[in-house]
């Protein structure tokens, strides 16, 4: 079955850039999405189709997807961005979520 | 506006069958191009996709849980139903329903989730 692998944790200082990777076989050939999940809340879509931002998502969130890796970048990270982040794609009529990354804003 | 809300038992016993309902509003399950998935999250763990039903009633299931999971919908009631048989304590999780366009690969709307505990 298809798998998506993320680093368990990423730490970033306020105002700095956080990058979260998501690795999967030929992931660049698929659509990658990213979700933010704060403690006790439902996931929130922050990036879809690899790089598009839904309405209401701040411009500091951006995405890219090429080769075997999709990347979510948060520029000018704020304390409110502290959360778990999950990548997601579809493969063979199955949705697949990544292992999740906890972003800590120190 | 679009909303999804999950409901069902808070506690089930091992070996029992779980039935969860996702009530949707702000869109119709008859709408061409809109489907609903069930996704769960064990405490402290990652999201796990369970099943999806499309606007034209195509159904897709997790390969690892396919024999235990059934997804269906009642368009007149605007509800999507998930049944999972032979529940086990490892199935303890928050269960979410989420909306996806048939031609899309992402979930733009999620329910609030419902925590199901499996224990005797």
Interface residues (C-beta under 8 A of the other chain):
Chain A: X1 X30 X31 X33 X35 X42 X43 X44 X45 X48 X49 X54 X86 X88 X89 X90 X93 X94 X95 X96 X97 X98 X99 X100
Chain B: X37 X39 X46 X47 X48 X49 X52 X60 X62 X63 X64 X96 X98 X104 X105 X106 X107 X108 X110 X111 X112 X113
